[in-house]
Amino acid sequence: MLCLLGVILLVSANWQSIPREAKLGTLLGLLTASTLLGTEGSRRKWNPAIPEISYLFAAVLPLVGLALVSQIFNLTGSGFALILTWFISILFLPFLSFSPSTFVVWMFSLSALVPLAITEYHWAWLTDEYQTISIMYALLGVVTAAASQLWSKAGRTMQRAWGESLGLIMTSLGLYTYDCTTYYPHSHFPIWEIAWGAVFVLNLGAVFVGYKAHRAPLVTLGFVMLGIIILSFYCRLAGSMLSTGMLFLSAGTLLIILIFTLHKLRKSILQ
């Protein structure tokens, strides 16, 4: 990592003096070399870290290349067009390489397309653009978690775990932020309570499924999200008598669930 950072700093210091052809050729050479190294490492059964790092470079370098090409040739364009072109360039890479890191990069590029498309083209199907982004993230998370089950047929449990985790995060984030930008008068029932309650139930179900199916990432992530949503309820509901009652009710429910879960976990460990 230190050697790589040193090379980057040296290139950055002399960037203006490097010819355009050398810049473009070096970038294409690195992209070709990383792809060939990853393919050859997978075929020859080398240390798994070698093809994994190579494929990771092959997934990230197109974005760097697109940004550098636009800078070299003074091209202008939108952020959505940049990310869309990057996503198309690595569209089949995770499914041809079976690399978990490229699948994560692929998912990040896909998730970045949602807010960029909505904000640049002003798609406001609901109250505003922010609520539209939240709903789209929630739907994309559900689709991602469901589609990730197909990795099991290829025997790729790592990609399935990443897909389930990222899908759960996106759905929880979309529901969590859905009603944050809207102000309601005191007479109106705020939707955020329903949305946050849905996040709580969703992650509770994820913990149950992960416990039954022996999928540790779902259990860990589910408990983290449960802690975040309970803490958020505490911070937002503290104040009135009704809020305090809901606070005590949620705290009691959480304690009962935790005691039951810890008891079952203790019995399974002892067995």
Beta strands, then each sheet from edge to edge (+ up, - down):
end
